[in-house]
Amino acid sequence: MSKTAYSVTGGKVLRGQEQVAELNEGVLDFLPGKANYRAPVVAFLRKQGVEFEVSPALPEGTETPAEVNPQAVRDQGDPLPPPEEKPTPVAVVPALAPRTVKDVPASKVDPIKSKTYPDAPAMDPAAGDKTPAFVNWLYAHHPEDAAKRYANRIVSR
């Protein structure tokens, strides 16, 4: 048997060889200082199909939160204390000089794709240069440009 295996023998709930609680007439009472085993013991007994009720009283020697810190327990209806006020951090951003045209790098656009054709049919804004009317017109009037523009691209003709 492992050190952490739970078992019930003669009304004693054991964790390994150590007794942590007693089961008397359907009431589960934990030994002093063993209340921290409450969740695993309850889970074990439910898994075993044992019907019981957990004793509401804390074992002797167990401190309640009021005994540990009397201010931790407040009366029902007492207002909560105001939250601590923390200073809001302010981000300091150094002033930036305005950008000029020479600061903006030139975008690299393929010259064949930037080429315009004044007599070409209008392109659909959603399809762009893949608009079927434009594709057909470009292949008919400028086949070399069309071959370069649509190389490795799927277009409908």
KEDRENDO-647420 format. One record per atom (N, C-alpha, C): x, y, z. Coordinates in steps of 0.05 Angstrom, whole numbers, padded with zeros to 5 digits, always signed. Layout:
<pts>
XYZ/...
</pts>
This chain:
<pts>
+00017-00023+00000/+00000+00000+00000/+00018+00025+00000/+00011+00045-00016/+00028+00069-00017/+00022+00087+00007/+00040+00106+00010/+00037+00125+00033/+00013+00143+00031/+00003+00146+00006/-00019+00165+00002/-00046+00152-00005/-00047+00125-00004/-00072+00111-00011/-00091+00113+00012/-00116+00118+00007/-00136+00121+00028/-00151+00094+00031/-00159+00089+00056/-00175+00064+00062/-00192+00069+00086/-00212+00052+00089/-00230+00054+00113/-00229+00027+00126/-00222+00027+00152/-00220+00003+00168/-00233+00008+00195/-00255-00006+00201/-00267-00004+00228/-00275+00024+00235/-00285+00039+00216/-00293+00067+00221/-00271+00087+00221/-00246+00078+00216/-00223+00096+00215/-00216+00100+00186/-00212+00126+00179/-00204+00133+00152/-00174+00137+00153/-00160+00120+00137/-00131+00121+00138/-00119+00132+00112/-00097+00146+00115/-00081+00154+00092/-00055+00140+00095/-00052+00119+00080/-00029+00101+00084/-00034+00087+00110/-00016+00090+00130/-00019+00079+00156/-00028+00099+00177/-00032+00124+00169/-00039+00146+00187/-00069+00151+00187/-00081+00153+00211/-00109+00159+00213/-00113+00189+00210/-00132+00196+00192/-00138+00224+00188/-00167+00232+00196/-00185+00212+00197/-00213+00218+00204/-00226+00193+00215/-00250+00197+00227/-00266+00175+00236/-00294+00177+00223/-00305+00154+00217/-00331+00152+00205/-00349+00137+00224/-00366+00153+00239/-00384+00141+00259/-00413+00147+00252/-00428+00126+00247/-00457+00128+00242/-00463+00148+00220/-00448+00147+00198/-00453+00165+00175/-00443+00193+00178/-00428+00199+00199/-00416+00226+00203/-00386+00223+00202/-00374+00240+00185/-00345+00240+00181/-00333+00262+00198/-00316+00255+00218/-00302+00274+00235/-00272+00272+00230/-00260+00294+00226/-00231+00295+00221/-00216+00298+00248/-00193+00286+00250/-00177+00288+00274/-00164+00316+00274/-00156+00325+00298/-00143+00352+00300/-00119+00353+00282/-00117+00375+00267/-00094+00379+00250/-00096+00364+00223/-00118+00350+00218/-00120+00334+00194/-00142+00345+00175/-00152+00369+00180/-00173+00380+00164/-00164+00386+00135/-00138+00388+00131/-00128+00393+00104/-00131+00368+00086/-00138+00345+00097/-00143+00321+00081/-00173+00319+00074/-00189+00339+00080/-00218+00338+00076/-00226+00332+00047/-00216+00347+00028/-00224+00343+00000/-00217+00315-00010/-00192+00305-00007/-00186+00279-00018/-00201+00256-00003/-00206+00260+00023/-00221+00239+00037/-00250+00238+00028/-00262+00261+00025/-00290+00262+00015/-00291+00250-00013/-00273+00257-00030/-00272+00246-00057/-00269+00215-00057/-00252+00206-00040/-00247+00177-00037/-00272+00162-00028/-00285+00173-00007/-00309+00160+00004/-00332+00160-00016/-00335+00182-00031/-00356+00183-00051/-00351+00163-00073/-00326+00160-00080/-00319+00141-00101/-00324+00112-00092/-00322+00108-00067/-00327+00081-00055/-00357+00076-00052/-00373+00097-00055/-00402+00094-00052/-00411+00095-00023/-00395+00105-00005/-00402+00107+00023/-00420+00132+00027/-00442+00129+00041/-00460+00151+00046/-00452+00163+00073/-00448+00189+00074/-00439+00202+00099/-00445+00231+00098/-00442+00245+00121/-00444+00273+00123/-00419+00283+00137/-00408+00305+00128/-00383+00315+00140/-00391+00332+00164/-00378+00327+00186/-00383+00342+00211/-00377+00371+00206/-00396+00389+00213/-00391+00417+00208/-00371+00429+00228/-00368+00416+00251/-00350+00427+00271/-00321+00422+00263/-00305+00442+00267/-00276+00439+00262/-00264+00423+00286/-00244+00406+00280/-00232+00391+00302/-00219+00410+00322/-00216+00400+00346/-00203+00416+00367/-00175+00422+00359/-00166+00446+00365/-00139+00454+00359/-00137+00467+00331/-00158+00467+00316/-00158+00480+00290/-00166+00509+00294/-00150+00527+00283/-00155+00555+00286/-00175+00564+00265/-00193+00581+00273/-00211+00593+00254/-00198+00618+00243/-00207+00629+00221/-00194+00654+00211/-00195+00676+00231/-00216+00678+00248/-00218+00699+00268/-00196+00696+00289/-00189+00671+00296/-00167+00667+00316/-00140+00674+00304/-00137+00669+00279/-00111+00675+00265/-00109+00705+00262/-00130+00718+00252/-00131+00747+00248/-00159+00757+00253/-00164+00768+00277/-00191+00776+00284/-00203+00796+00264/-00187+00812+00251/-00197+00832+00232/-00205+00820+00205/-00197+00794+00201/-00204+00781+00176/-00234+00775+00174/-00247+00772+00197/-00275+00766+00197/-00291+00791+00203/-00310+00798+00186/-00326+00822+00190/-00355+00814+00191/-00371+00830+00204/-00400+00824+00206/-00413+00825+00179/-00434+00810+00177/-00450+00810+00152/-00462+00838+00149/-00458+00850+00126/-00469+00877+00121/-00449+00899+00125/-00426+00893+00138/-00406+00914+00141/-00395+00921+00113/-00391+00946+00108/-00381+00953+00081/-00352+00944+00078/-00345+00938+00054/-00317+00930+00048/-00299+00955+00051/-00275+00951+00059/-00257+00974+00061/-00251+00984+00033/-00245+01010+00030/-00239+01021+00003/-00214+01009-00008/-00212+01005-00033/-00188+00993-00045/-00165+01013-00042/-00141+01001-00042/-00117+01018-00040/-00114+01034-00065/-00107+01059-00062/-00103+01076-00086/-00074+01073-00094/-00070+01067-00119/-00043+01065-00130/-00040+01087-00151/-00017+01099-00151/-00013+01120-00171/-00013+01108-00199/-00025+01123-00217/-00026+01114-00245/+00000+01121-00259/+00014+01101-00271/+00039+01107-00284/+00034+01123-00309/+00051+01142-00314/+00049+01159-00337/+00073+01153-00356/+00066+01146-00380/+00087+01140-00400/+00097+01166-00412/+00123+01170-00412/+00135+01194-00423/+00146+01186-00451/+00135+01199-00471/+00144+01194-00498/+00160+01218-00508/+00184+01213-00517/+00200+01236-00526/+00187+01248-00552/+00190+01273-00555/+00179+01286-00579/+00193+01277-00604/+00178+01271-00624/+00189+01261-00649/+00188+01283-00670/+00209+01284-00685/+00209+01304-00707/+00191+01294-00729/+00177+01312-00743/+00160+01303-00765/+00176+01290-00787/+00164+01270-00799/+00178+01256-00820/+00176+01272-00846/+00197+01270-00862/+00197+01283-00888/+00196+01262-00909/+00193+01270-00934/+00191+01252-00956/+00216+01235-00959/+00239+01247-00953/+00265+01232-00956/+00268+01210-00935/+00253+01213-00912/+00254+01192-00891/+00238+01167-00898/+00219+01169-00916/+00202+01147-00923/+00215+01131-00945/+00221+01106-00940/+00235+01090-00961/+00216+01086-00985/+00228+01085-01008/+00212+01081-01032/+00202+01052-01032/+00177+01048-01040/+00166+01021-01041/+00175+01008-01067/+00181+00983-01065/+00190+00968-01088/+00166+00955-01102/+00158+00967-01124/+00136+00957-01139/+00147+00947-01166/+00138+00924-01173/+00147+00913-01199/+00139+00933-01221/+00158+00941-01238/+00152+00961-01259/+00129+00952-01277/+00127+00926-01282/+00106+00916-01301/+00079+00919-01288/+00077+00917-01261/+00052+00919-01247/+00044+00948-01242/+00063+00966-01243/+00057+00994-01239/+00051+01008-01265/+00055+00994-01287/+00050+01006-01314/+00019+01009-01318/+00012+01032-01328/-00017+01038-01333/-00022+01039-01363/-00047+01032-01370/-00055+01032-01398/-00080+01049-01400/-00078+01072-01413/-00100+01091-01414/-00125+01080-01428/-00122+01063-01448/-00145+01053-01463/-00155+01026-01452/-00145+01017-01429/-00153+00991-01418/-00181+00993-01405/-00196+00970-01404/-00222+00971-01390/-00218+00974-01360/-00238+00984-01346/-00237+00989-01317/-00233+00962-01302/-00218+00964-01280/-00214+00940-01263/-00234+00940-01240/-00243+00917-01233/-00260+00913-01210/-00243+00918-01185/-00252+00934-01166/-00236+00939-01142/-00229+00914-01126/-00247+00894-01126/-00242+00870-01111/-00223+00851-01125/-00224+00850-01152/-00207+00832-01167/-00181+00845-01175/-00180+00871-01177/-00156+00885-01185/-00148+00878-01213/-00121+00872-01217/-00112+00866-01244/-00120+00838-01253/-00134+00823-01237/-00145+00797-01245/-00173+00799-01256/-00183+00823-01260/-00210+00826-01271/-00210+00814-01299/-00229+00795-01305/-00228+00781-01330/-00227+00799-01355/-00242+00820-01356/-00241+00838-01379/-00214+00850-01383/-00201+00858-01361/-00174+00870-01363/-00154+00849-01372/-00156+00825-01360/-00137+00803-01368/-00139+00797-01398/-00163+00794-01408/-00167+00788-01436/-00157+00811-01454/-00162+00836-01446/-00153+00859-01461/-00122+00860-01462/-00110+00855-01439/-00080+00857-01437/-00068+00835-01455/-00078+00810-01454/-00067+00789-01471/-00071+00795-01500/-00093+00809-01507/-00099+00815-01535/-00082+00838-01546/-00076+00859-01529/-00063+00883-01538/-00033+00884-01530/-00026+00872-01508/+00002+00873-01498/+00009+00845-01487/+00013+00825-01505/+00018+00798-01496/+00044+00795-01480/+00065+00811-01486/+00090+00808-01471/+00086+00818-01442/+00073+00841-01439/+00067+00851-01412/+00049+00832-01397/+00029+00820-01410/+00011+00801-01397/+00026+00777-01387/+00045+00766-01404/+00060+00743-01396/+00077+00748-01371/+00089+00772-01370/+00106+00780-01347/+00088+00784-01322/+00066+00799-01326/+00049+00806-01304/+00036+00782-01291/+00027+00762-01307/+00013+00739-01296/+00029+00714-01295/+00056+00717-01296/+00073+00693-01293/+00069+00682-01265/+00065+00656-01263/+00062+00642-01237/+00037+00652-01222/+00017+00663-01236/-00008+00671-01223/-00031+00658-01238/-00052+00652-01224/-00075+00639-01236/-00095+00661-01243/-00102+00663-01268/-00122+00682-01277/-00142+00669-01296/-00166+00680-01297/-00186+00668-01315/-00185+00682-01342/-00184+00667-01364/-00183+00679-01391/-00206+00668-01406/
</pts>
